[in-house]
């Protein structure tokens, strides 16, 4: 459910999801790929002790 909201409001995950779906991936597969991406980002944030910053360009 968190990723469903993130896809609607976060440009990073929205772009990743749309890219996967337009490449022909099933929607559930694209959703889980985005969930995995979020987990990787969150784990690195915890490890580094930093807050979320949306990537630029």
Secondary structure, 3 states (H helix, E strand, C coil): CHHHHHHHHCHHHHHHHHHHHHCCCCHHHHHHHHHHHHHHHHHHHHHHCCCCCCCCC
